[in-house]
Amino acid sequence: MTSKVAVVTGGSRGIGRACAVALAEAGWTVAVGYRTSEHDAKETLDALEAAGTPGIAVTLDVCDEASVAEAFRRVSEEAGPVTGLVNNAGMSRDGLLLRYPVEVLDATLATNLRGAFLCCRAALRGMLRERWGRIVNMSSAVALHGNAGQTVYAATKAGLVGLTRSLAREVGAKGITVNALCPGLLDTQMTSHLTEEARAYYVDQTPLQRPAHLEEVAAVVRFLMSEEASYVNGAVIPVDGGLTA
Ligand SMILES: NC(=O)c1ccc[n+]([C@@H]2O[C@H](COP(=O)([O-])OP(=O)(O)OC[C@H]3O[C@@H](n4cnc5c(N)ncnc54)[C@H](OP(=O)(O)O)[C@@H]3O)[C@@H](O)[C@H]2O)c1
C-alpha cells in the first residue's frame, strides 16, 4: 500500500480543517499547512488525533516559493512521501472591477492560483516517485456561474479549473488524479463579512435553501482522495446544493 500522507493548505480552520479531519478519519496522516495561527493549527491537530490519525503542523505560505519547498521537504522527512494534496488556501476580496486595487488582484492571483501551482509542483515530485497521488483543488461555484463584484476571485477559481483539467491530462498515466471542487456558500471566516441580505440572497438562489455544512464538502474531498475514486480524474464537481444546476 502506498503511503498516505497528505498536505492540506490553509488547514488550520474552516473548510481546510474539515478536510484534514475527514482525511484523518480515512487513515491519512495529514500535514496541516498554516500561515498565521499556530494556535488554530494546534486545534486542528487535536481534532486529527480525536479522528484517529495524528497529524503534523507545518508553516506554509503558498505565496512564498521557499516556504512551499521547505514545507514539503519537512513533511516528507517527518511523515513520509507526500501522496495527497488539498489546495485549499484561498483569499477573497469583493469589489467592482473598475475600482479594484491592482495590489489585491495580484495578491489574490498569487494565493489562489500561483499558490496552487507551486504546491502541485512540489507535491508531484514525490507522487511521481510513488506512482500514485491525489490532488484536489478547492475552486468555487463562482468559477462556474460568475458573480458581480467577484471578477477577480471568480477568475482565479476558474483558473484553478483550467489547471485541474490540464494537469489531470499530464499526470493521469502516472497514477495521479487531479480534481476540483466547486463549493457554494459555507459559513466560514471568508464569508463572515457578508451582510444578512447578501447571505439570504445566496441561500435563496440555492435549491437546498441553506449553506453547506463543512463536513458535506470534506466528505467529497475524502472520496476524491480515496482509492475508490481511482477513475475520477479531471472532474470539476459542484458541491453547491444545486446552485449551478
Ligand atoms: N466559504 C465559502 O463559502 C467558500 C465557497 C467556495 C470555495 N471556498 C474556498 O474554500 C477555501 C477555504 O476557505 P474557507 O471558507 O475555509 O475560508 P477561511 O476560513 O478564510 O480559510 C482560508 C484559509 O486559507 C489560508 N490562507 C490564505 N492565504 C494563504 C497563504 N498565502 N498561504 C497559506 N494559507 C493561506 C488561511 O490562513 P491564514 O489566515 O493564516 O492566511 C485560511 O486557513 C478557499 O480556497 C475558498 O476560496 C469557500
The ligand as a MOL file (V3000), in Angstrom:
LIG
                    3D

  0  0  0     0  0            999 V3000
M  V30 BEGIN CTAB
M  V30 COUNTS 48 52 0 0 0
M  V30 BEGIN ATOM
M  V30 1 N -16.6660 29.7540 2.4030 0
M  V30 2 C -17.2020 29.6320 1.2200 0
M  V30 3 O -18.3920 29.9430 1.0190 0
M  V30 4 C -16.3950 29.0560 0.0750 0
M  V30 5 C -17.0780 28.7000 -1.0950 0
M  V30 6 C -16.3630 28.1570 -2.1540 0
M  V30 7 C -14.9910 27.9920 -2.0640 0
M  V30 8 N -14.3390 28.3500 -0.9190 0 CHG=1
M  V30 9 C -12.8770 28.1550 -0.8760 0
M  V30 10 O -12.5590 27.2690 0.1670 0
M  V30 11 C -11.2330 27.5270 0.6250 0
M  V30 12 C -11.2380 27.6560 2.1470 0
M  V30 13 O -11.9900 28.7920 2.5020 0
M  V30 14 P -12.7820 28.9610 3.8760 0
M  V30 15 O -14.1800 29.2540 3.5270 0
M  V30 16 O -12.4790 27.8430 4.7940 0 CHG=-1
M  V30 17 O -12.1750 30.3410 4.3800 0
M  V30 18 P -11.1790 30.7550 5.5450 0
M  V30 19 O -11.6760 30.2840 6.8400 0
M  V30 20 O -10.9530 32.2050 5.3290 0
M  V30 21 O -9.8580 29.9260 5.2100 0
M  V30 22 C -8.9180 30.3300 4.2650 0
M  V30 23 C -7.6270 29.6340 4.6020 0
M  V30 24 O -6.6410 29.9390 3.6140 0
M  V30 25 C -5.4460 30.2950 4.2960 0
M  V30 26 N -4.5890 31.1650 3.5010 0
M  V30 27 C -4.8800 32.3730 2.9540 0
M  V30 28 N -3.7900 32.8540 2.3330 0
M  V30 29 C -2.8010 31.9350 2.4820 0
M  V30 30 C -1.4590 31.8460 2.0690 0
M  V30 31 N -0.8630 32.8160 1.3640 0
M  V30 32 N -0.7550 30.7370 2.3870 0
M  V30 33 C -1.3170 29.7510 3.0950 0
M  V30 34 N -2.5750 29.7710 3.5530 0
M  V30 35 C -3.3050 30.8600 3.2310 0
M  V30 36 C -5.9230 30.9850 5.5660 0
M  V30 37 O -4.9090 31.0250 6.5430 0
M  V30 38 P -4.2890 32.4390 7.0430 0
M  V30 39 O -5.4200 33.2380 7.5840 0
M  V30 40 O -3.2950 32.0160 8.0450 0
M  V30 41 O -3.6630 33.0570 5.8480 0
M  V30 42 C -7.0790 30.0690 5.9610 0
M  V30 43 O -6.5990 28.9620 6.6700 0
M  V30 44 C -10.7670 28.7800 -0.1010 0
M  V30 45 O -9.9640 28.4150 -1.2000 0
M  V30 46 C -12.0650 29.4040 -0.5880 0
M  V30 47 O -11.8700 30.1950 -1.7220 0
M  V30 48 C -15.0130 28.8810 0.1560 0
M  V30 END ATOM
M  V30 BEGIN BOND
M  V30 1 1 1 2
M  V30 2 2 2 3
M  V30 3 1 2 4
M  V30 4 1 4 5
M  V30 5 2 4 48
M  V30 6 2 5 6
M  V30 7 1 6 7
M  V30 8 2 7 8
M  V30 9 1 8 9
M  V30 10 1 8 48
M  V30 11 1 9 10
M  V30 12 1 9 46
M  V30 13 1 10 11
M  V30 14 1 11 12
M  V30 15 1 11 44
M  V30 16 1 12 13
M  V30 17 1 13 14
M  V30 18 2 14 15
M  V30 19 1 14 16
M  V30 20 1 14 17
M  V30 21 1 17 18
M  V30 22 2 18 19
M  V30 23 1 18 20
M  V30 24 1 18 21
M  V30 25 1 21 22
M  V30 26 1 22 23
M  V30 27 1 23 24
M  V30 28 1 23 42
M  V30 29 1 24 25
M  V30 30 1 25 26
M  V30 31 1 25 36
M  V30 32 1 26 27
M  V30 33 1 26 35
M  V30 34 2 27 28
M  V30 35 1 28 29
M  V30 36 1 29 30
M  V30 37 2 29 35
M  V30 38 1 30 31
M  V30 39 2 30 32
M  V30 40 1 32 33
M  V30 41 2 33 34
M  V30 42 1 34 35
M  V30 43 1 36 37
M  V30 44 1 36 42
M  V30 45 1 37 38
M  V30 46 2 38 39
M  V30 47 1 38 40
M  V30 48 1 38 41
M  V30 49 1 42 43
M  V30 50 1 44 45
M  V30 51 1 44 46
M  V30 52 1 46 47
M  V30 END BOND
M  V30 END CTAB
M  END
